Amino acid sequence: MGAPLADLATVRRYEAAGFRAWPASAVHYDGTWVVRLTAGHPAKRLNSVNPLDPGDLRNLPERIERAGRRFKAYGRPMTFRMSPLSGAALSAHLDKEGWSTLSESLVMGFDLDNEAVHSAMDQIPMKDMGRFVVAAMQTQSMDPALRPGLSEIIGSIQPEAGLFVLERGDEPLATAICVHEGDLAGLFEVATQPSERGKGFGRRVILSALKWARLRGASRAWLQVEADNAAGRRLYESIGFSEIYRYHYRRPAKS
């Protein structure tokens, strides 16, 4: 599935970094499956079963049914997030059961020892999380009902997180969260006000965020972007990001 460029150890590293950087409110383990559920936000990566070992195939029907009960209790559709760690055998089982495939995404990486990062505008992260959440919701035209859930997610991030907003007066133009952990810097909630797209604001906030992380010891940036987000992929590729691996989601036929 996707580009066969990353070995499984590399995929495991980025998967683990993603779990820490964008935490679900509840996490359960079933063998090497990580079951993530979040009552306050419907995002699939926060509400999915994440298999982490292609060889963990014991008792599949029972385990899927058990996970399904957890999803039902949260009012979420049963969802598997299928990275290269899921393996072909689990995919074949879901195929046999008639599960649908949806929403392919790319994990992309970028080395921070780069002139574009070195020369980026210095920007101090925003300290007011509430103000950042309002800005992020405006740039993404997000449902106001998701504000508590998004606030909970950001407030639960354990690694160092920088909240970046590029503004014109009181108007947010672009936003990004940069989560710094060791040598990695993960980007989340990257968005530009729809009326201001194509003017370089997204690039500016991304590079400023990455410069901040580099000065704290990060050497490698990473992010996740939906495969059909052509504008986002063009922006990231123009900065220097390239694909590491892909993942997609699967749901039962009736979900």
Buried (B, 14 or more C-beta within 10 A) or exposed (E): BBEEBBEBEBBBBBBEBBBBBBBBBBEBEBEEBBBBBBBBBBBBBBBBBBBBBBEBBEEBEEBBEBBBEBBEEEEBBBBBBBBBBBBEEBBEBBEEEEBEBEBBBBBBBBEBEBEBBEEBEEBEBBEEBEBBBBBBBBBBEBEEEBBEBBBBBBEEBEBBBBBBBBBEEEEBBBBBBBBBBEEBBBBBBBBBBEEBBEEBBBBBBBBBBBBBBBEBEBEBBBBBBEBEEEEBBEBBBEBBBEBBBBBBBBBBEEB
